[in-house]
Amino acid sequence: MNRYAASLQTVLRGTLLIGSIITWGCAPGDAGSPVLQADTPLHLEDQLETAMIEGAEVPDDVTQPVTWQFDEPQPEWSAVPPWEPETRPAELSRTEDALRMVLGDADTTDDNEYSVGGIYVDLPDWTRDDWARVQVRARTDADVERMRLILAFNLRERSDAAEEDDDSPIEFWGASSAVVHDGTVQTYDLRADWSGGRWEGPWKQLVLVVWADTAASIDILSVTVVSKEATYADERAGVHSEV
């Protein structure tokens, strides 16, 4: 997306220089433009109230967040099918306000017992770089020492995995977060435009995987995907932190 390129260029022109002249909101070489002088470090955010803003009109067709609320049926969400015969999939059921996922037991050859499960939804071939983050509201009071929520992208065909000698149905693994398991509702904010491995093709499935060091369950209250446009569409100028 490049709709905010003009805004970004305007901000970048106001480069922070120590003991130098700072030009704000004007093209290089424009002798008639006002200049701001500073002998000490200058924070650009302190100048936003008086700064001239160019090219920051918000378009009318900003991509709005997409949300699935699980206080009502969401039949398009399904359990990720395991590929190993000794592994059972997550069991899904509805509570009054959530989708409950009971993690399946996984048997491993190194005697490392754990539970894992996943859910996914098909997407209309999104461009992943258009999206900023996935927000998951969830709760659990599972008696575990460790539990993680992992964002993943796209499910693979078995034939594709066989060629790579890989037994995972996941094509790309993304950001993850430790899960709070005290029974409170928590919001997990996971970056949507990053994953291990080189990304190729469209975003076909949004996948959420939960791992725990013992048998456990977790309630998913909602899942929201926020576009990069929507992140900056509320105000024409301001301060926003980015990793």
Salt bridges, closest charged atoms under 4 A:
GLU57 OE2 - ARG236 NH2 3.56
ASP61 OD2 - ARG3 NH2 3.05
GLU91 OE2 - ARG88 NH1 3.33
ASP97 OD1 - ARG139 NH2 2.77
ASP105 OD2 - ARG88 NH2 3.57
GLU164 OE1 - ARG156 NH1 2.84
ASP166 OD2 - ARG156 NH2 3.36
ASP189 OD2 - ARG133 NE 3.46
ASP193 OD1 - ARG191 NE 2.53
ASP193 OD2 - LYS228 NZ 2.87
ASP219 OD1 - ARG100 NE 2.71
ASP219 OD2 - ARG139 NE 3.42
GLU229 OE2 - ARG3 NH1 2.52
GLU242 OE2 - HIS240 ND1 3.92
